[in-house]
Amino acid sequence: MQQVLTISQIVISLSLIITVLLQQRGAGGGSLFGGGGGSDTSYYTKRGFEKILFTVSIILAALFLISSFLNLLI
């Protein structure tokens, strides 16, 4: 059981990293060098694939949290 939890935690964490890296940000890295600040960095509604990635990342984070607590108890 311990090995199953450890392997599932690794898979969930890698999936979470991938979904977070695939998400786009309005400001991006350009704001580090003085870019941004215009109307292109304003808030917008998530649609399509971006909304799916957002939802999947929340679900994966919850699964990772649950598996971490289960790993502590076992």
DSSP file (Angstrom, degrees, kcal/mol; ACC not computed):
  #  RESIDUE AA STRUCTURE BP1 BP2  ACC     N-H-->O    O-->H-N    N-H-->O    O-->H-N    TCO  KAPPA ALPHA  PHI   PSI    X-CA   Y-CA   Z-CA
    1    1 A M     >        0   0    0      0, 0.0     4,-2.1     0, 0.0     5,-0.2   0.000 360.0 360.0 360.0 -38.8    0.0    0.0    0.0
    2    2 A Q  H  >  +     0   0    0      1,-0.2     4,-2.1     2,-0.2     5,-0.1   0.896 360.0  49.2 -62.8 -40.9    2.8    2.4    0.8
    3    3 A Q  H  > S+     0   0    0      2,-0.2     4,-2.6     1,-0.2     5,-0.2   0.877 108.7  52.9 -67.6 -37.0    4.4    1.9   -2.6
    4    4 A V  H  > S+     0   0    0      1,-0.2     4,-2.5     2,-0.2    -2,-0.2   0.919 110.9  46.9 -64.0 -43.2    1.1    2.5   -4.4
    5    5 A L  H  X S+     0   0    0     -4,-2.1     4,-2.1     2,-0.2    -2,-0.2   0.895 112.7  49.5 -65.3 -40.4    0.7    5.8   -2.5
    6    6 A T  H  X S+     0   0    0     -4,-2.1     4,-1.9     2,-0.2    -2,-0.2   0.926 113.2  45.6 -65.9 -44.4    4.2    6.9   -3.2
    7    7 A I  H  X S+     0   0    0     -4,-2.6     4,-2.3     1,-0.2    -2,-0.2   0.907 113.3  49.8 -65.7 -41.5    3.9    6.1   -7.0
    8    8 A S  H  X S+     0   0    0     -4,-2.5     4,-2.6    -5,-0.2    -1,-0.2   0.866 109.0  53.1 -65.8 -34.4    0.5    7.8   -7.2
    9    9 A Q  H  X S+     0   0    0     -4,-2.1     4,-2.4     2,-0.2    -1,-0.2   0.894 109.3  48.4 -66.7 -39.1    2.0   10.9   -5.4
   10   10 A I  H  X S+     0   0    0     -4,-1.9     4,-2.3     2,-0.2    -2,-0.2   0.923 113.3  47.1 -65.3 -44.5    4.8   11.1   -8.0
   11   11 A V  H  X S+     0   0    0     -4,-2.3     4,-2.2     1,-0.2    -2,-0.2   0.918 113.8  47.6 -64.3 -43.6    2.4   10.7  -10.9
   12   12 A I  H  X S+     0   0    0     -4,-2.6     4,-2.4     1,-0.2    -1,-0.2   0.904 112.0  50.0 -64.6 -41.5    0.0   13.4   -9.5
   13   13 A S  H  X S+     0   0    0     -4,-2.4     4,-2.3     2,-0.2    -2,-0.2   0.907 111.3  47.8 -67.1 -40.5    2.9   15.8   -8.7
   14   14 A L  H  X S+     0   0    0     -4,-2.3     4,-2.2     2,-0.2    -1,-0.2   0.904 112.9  49.2 -65.3 -39.8    4.3   15.5  -12.3
   15   15 A S  H  X S+     0   0    0     -4,-2.2     4,-2.4    -5,-0.2    -2,-0.2   0.892 110.6  50.9 -64.7 -39.0    0.8   16.0  -13.8
   16   16 A L  H  X S+     0   0    0     -4,-2.4     4,-2.1     2,-0.2    -2,-0.2   0.905 109.1  50.5 -65.4 -41.5    0.3   19.0  -11.6
   17   17 A I  H  X S+     0   0    0     -4,-2.3     4,-2.2     1,-0.2    -2,-0.2   0.918 111.4  48.7 -61.2 -43.7    3.6   20.5  -12.6
   18   18 A I  H  X S+     0   0    0     -4,-2.2     4,-1.7     1,-0.2    -2,-0.2   0.920 111.6  48.2 -64.8 -44.1    2.8   20.0  -16.3
   19   19 A T  H  X S+     0   0    0     -4,-2.4     4,-0.7     1,-0.2    -1,-0.2   0.869 112.4  49.0 -66.8 -34.7   -0.7   21.6  -16.0
   20   20 A V  H >< S+     0   0    0     -4,-2.1     3,-0.6     1,-0.2    -1,-0.2   0.902 111.5  49.1 -70.1 -39.2    0.6   24.6  -14.1
   21   21 A L  H 3< S+     0   0    0     -4,-2.2    -2,-0.2     1,-0.2    -1,-0.2   0.790 107.5  55.8 -70.3 -26.6    3.4   25.1  -16.7
   22   22 A L  H 3< S+     0   0    0     -4,-1.7    -1,-0.2    -5,-0.2    -2,-0.2   0.685  87.0  98.0 -78.6 -17.2    0.9   24.9  -19.6
   23   23 A Q  S << S-     0   0    0     -4,-0.7     2,-0.3    -3,-0.6    27,-0.0  -0.455  71.5-131.8 -73.2 144.0   -1.3   27.7  -18.2
   24   24 A Q        -     0   0    0     -2,-0.1     2,-0.4     4,-0.0    -1,-0.1  -0.682  12.8-152.3 -95.4 149.3   -0.8   31.1  -19.6
   25   25 A R        -     0   0    0     -2,-0.3     4,-0.1     1,-0.1    16,-0.0  -0.932  14.9-137.5-117.5 145.9   -0.4   34.3  -17.6
   26   26 A G  S    S+     0   0    0     -2,-0.4    -1,-0.1     1,-0.2    16,-0.1   0.900 104.0  38.6 -67.2 -42.3   -1.4   37.8  -18.8
   27   27 A A  S >> S+     0   0    0     14,-0.1     4,-0.6     1,-0.1     3,-0.5   0.908  87.0 170.1 -79.0 -42.8    1.8   39.5  -17.5
   28   28 A G  G >4  -     0   0    0      1,-0.2     3,-0.6     2,-0.2     4,-0.1  -0.129  60.4 -48.3  63.8-163.0    4.3   36.8  -18.3
   29   29 A G  G >4 S+     0   0    0      1,-0.2     3,-1.2     2,-0.1     4,-0.5   0.594 122.3  81.8 -81.6 -11.5    8.0   37.3  -18.1
   30   30 A G  G X4>S+     0   0    0     -3,-0.5     5,-2.4     1,-0.3     3,-0.9   0.772  80.4  64.6 -66.4 -26.0    7.8   40.6  -20.0
   31   31 A S  G X<5S+     0   0    0     -4,-0.6     3,-1.1    -3,-0.6    -1,-0.3   0.711  89.5  68.4 -71.5 -17.8    6.8   42.5  -16.9
   32   32 A L  G < 5S+     0   0    0     -3,-1.2    -1,-0.2     1,-0.2    -2,-0.2   0.820 104.4  42.4 -66.4 -29.5   10.2   41.7  -15.3
   33   33 A F  G < 5S-     0   0    0     -3,-0.9    -1,-0.2    -4,-0.5    -2,-0.2   0.078 133.1 -83.8-107.2  22.6   11.9   43.9  -17.9
   34   34 A G  T < 5S+     0   0    0     -3,-1.1    -3,-0.2     1,-0.3    -2,-0.1   0.420  89.1 128.0  95.2  -1.4    9.4   46.8  -17.8
   35   35 A G      < +     0   0    0     -5,-2.4    -1,-0.3    -6,-0.1     2,-0.1  -0.286  47.2  35.1 -80.9 171.4    6.9   45.4  -20.2
   36   36 A G        +     0   0    0      1,-0.1     3,-0.1    -3,-0.1    -9,-0.1  -0.295  48.8 121.4  82.9-169.6    3.2   45.1  -19.6
   37   37 A G        +     0   0    0      1,-0.3    -1,-0.1    -2,-0.1    -2,-0.0   0.292  60.3 101.9  93.1  -9.6    1.0   47.5  -17.6
   38   38 A G  S >  S-     0   0    0      4,-0.0     3,-1.1     1,-0.0    -1,-0.3  -0.019  96.6 -77.2 -90.4-161.5   -1.3   48.2  -20.5
   39   39 A S  G >  S+     0   0    0      1,-0.2     3,-1.2     2,-0.1    -1,-0.0   0.664 120.7  73.5 -75.0 -14.7   -4.7   46.9  -21.3
   40   40 A D  G 3  S+     0   0    0      1,-0.2    -1,-0.2   -13,-0.0     0, 0.0   0.666  93.7  53.4 -74.1 -13.6   -3.3   43.6  -22.5
   41   41 A T  G <  S+     0   0    0     -3,-1.1    -1,-0.2   -14,-0.0    -2,-0.1   0.214  84.4 117.7-102.9  14.7   -2.5   42.5  -18.9
   42   42 A S  S <  S-     0   0    0     -3,-1.2     2,-0.1     1,-0.1    -4,-0.0  -0.251  75.7 -82.7 -76.1 169.5   -6.0   43.1  -17.6
   43   43 A Y        +     0   0    0    -17,-0.0     2,-0.3    -2,-0.0    -1,-0.1  -0.389  51.6 177.9 -72.2 149.2   -8.2   40.3  -16.2
   44   44 A Y        -     0   0    0     -2,-0.1     2,-0.3    -3,-0.1   -18,-0.1  -0.950  33.2 -92.4-147.1 165.9  -10.1   38.2  -18.6
   45   45 A T        -     0   0    0     -2,-0.3     2,-0.3     1,-0.1     6,-0.1  -0.642  38.6-122.1 -84.4 134.3  -12.5   35.2  -18.5
   46   46 A K        +     0   0    0     -2,-0.3     2,-0.3     4,-0.1    -1,-0.1  -0.583  39.0 178.1 -75.3 135.1  -10.9   31.7  -18.9
   47   47 A R    >   -     0   0    0     -2,-0.3     3,-1.3     4,-0.0     4,-0.4  -0.971  38.8 -19.3-138.4 152.4  -12.4   29.8  -21.8
   48   48 A G  T 3> S+     0   0    0     -2,-0.3     4,-1.8     1,-0.3     3,-0.4  -0.262 125.4   3.6  63.0-129.6  -11.9   26.5  -23.5
   49   49 A F  H 3> S+     0   0    0      1,-0.2     4,-2.5     2,-0.2    -1,-0.3   0.818 129.9  58.2 -64.3 -32.9   -8.6   24.7  -22.9
   50   50 A E  H <> S+     0   0    0     -3,-1.3     4,-2.0     2,-0.2    -1,-0.2   0.883 106.7  48.2 -65.1 -38.3   -7.4   27.2  -20.4
   51   51 A K  H  > S+     0   0    0     -3,-0.4     4,-2.3    -4,-0.4    -1,-0.2   0.876 110.9  51.4 -68.5 -37.7  -10.5   26.7  -18.2
   52   52 A I  H  X S+     0   0    0     -4,-1.8     4,-2.8     2,-0.2    -2,-0.2   0.927 110.2  48.7 -64.4 -44.9  -10.0   22.9  -18.4
   53   53 A L  H  X S+     0   0    0     -4,-2.5     4,-2.4     1,-0.2    -2,-0.2   0.895 110.8  51.5 -61.1 -40.6   -6.3   23.2  -17.4
   54   54 A F  H  X S+     0   0    0     -4,-2.0     4,-1.6     2,-0.2    -1,-0.2   0.926 113.1  44.1 -62.0 -46.1   -7.4   25.5  -14.5
   55   55 A T  H  X S+     0   0    0     -4,-2.3     4,-2.2     1,-0.2    -2,-0.2   0.905 113.3  50.6 -66.5 -42.3  -10.0   23.0  -13.3
   56   56 A V  H  X S+     0   0    0     -4,-2.8     4,-2.8     1,-0.2    -1,-0.2   0.879 107.9  53.4 -65.1 -37.5   -7.6   20.0  -13.7
   57   57 A S  H  X S+     0   0    0     -4,-2.4     4,-2.0     2,-0.2    -1,-0.2   0.870 109.0  49.1 -67.0 -34.7   -4.9   21.8  -11.7
   58   58 A I  H  X S+     0   0    0     -4,-1.6     4,-2.1     2,-0.2    -2,-0.2   0.922 112.9  47.2 -67.0 -43.7   -7.3   22.4   -8.8
   59   59 A I  H  X S+     0   0    0     -4,-2.2     4,-2.5     1,-0.2    -2,-0.2   0.914 112.6  49.1 -64.0 -43.1   -8.4   18.7   -8.9
   60   60 A L  H  X S+     0   0    0     -4,-2.8     4,-2.5     1,-0.2    -1,-0.2   0.878 109.5  52.2 -65.2 -37.2   -4.8   17.5   -9.0
   61   61 A A  H  X S+     0   0    0     -4,-2.0     4,-2.1     2,-0.2    -1,-0.2   0.905 110.9  47.7 -65.1 -39.9   -3.8   19.8   -6.1
   62   62 A A  H  X S+     0   0    0     -4,-2.1     4,-2.4     2,-0.2    -2,-0.2   0.910 112.1  49.3 -66.4 -41.7   -6.6   18.4   -4.0
   63   63 A L  H  X S+     0   0    0     -4,-2.5     4,-2.7     2,-0.2    -2,-0.2   0.888 110.6  50.7 -63.6 -39.0   -5.7   14.8   -5.0
   64   64 A F  H  X S+     0   0    0     -4,-2.5     4,-2.0     2,-0.2    -1,-0.2   0.904 110.5  49.4 -65.3 -40.4   -2.0   15.5   -4.1
   65   65 A L  H  X S+     0   0    0     -4,-2.1     4,-2.1     2,-0.2    -2,-0.2   0.923 112.8  46.9 -63.9 -44.3   -3.1   16.9   -0.7
   66   66 A I  H  X S+     0   0    0     -4,-2.4     4,-2.4     1,-0.2    -2,-0.2   0.916 112.5  49.2 -64.4 -43.8   -5.3   13.9    0.0
   67   67 A S  H  X S+     0   0    0     -4,-2.7     4,-2.0     1,-0.2    -1,-0.2   0.839 109.1  53.5 -67.0 -31.2   -2.6   11.4   -1.0
   68   68 A S  H  X S+     0   0    0     -4,-2.0     4,-1.5     2,-0.2    -1,-0.2   0.918 110.2  46.3 -67.3 -43.3   -0.1   13.2    1.2
   69   69 A F  H  X S+     0   0    0     -4,-2.1     4,-1.9     2,-0.2    -2,-0.2   0.898 112.8  50.1 -66.0 -39.4   -2.3   13.0    4.2
   70   70 A L  H  X S+     0   0    0     -4,-2.4     4,-1.8     1,-0.2    -1,-0.2   0.882 108.0  53.9 -64.5 -37.1   -3.0    9.3    3.5
   71   71 A N  H  < S+     0   0    0     -4,-2.0    -1,-0.2     1,-0.2    -2,-0.2   0.835 108.0  50.4 -65.8 -32.2    0.7    8.7    3.2
   72   72 A L  H  < S+     0   0    0     -4,-1.5    -1,-0.2     1,-0.2    -2,-0.2   0.880 111.3  47.8 -70.8 -37.8    1.2   10.3    6.6
   73   73 A L  H  <        0   0    0     -4,-1.9    -2,-0.2     1,-0.2    -1,-0.2   0.802 360.0 360.0 -74.8 -29.1   -1.4    8.1    8.2
   74   74 A I     <        0   0    0     -4,-1.8    -1,-0.2    -5,-0.1    -2,-0.2   0.457 360.0 360.0 -91.7 360.0   -0.2    4.8    6.8
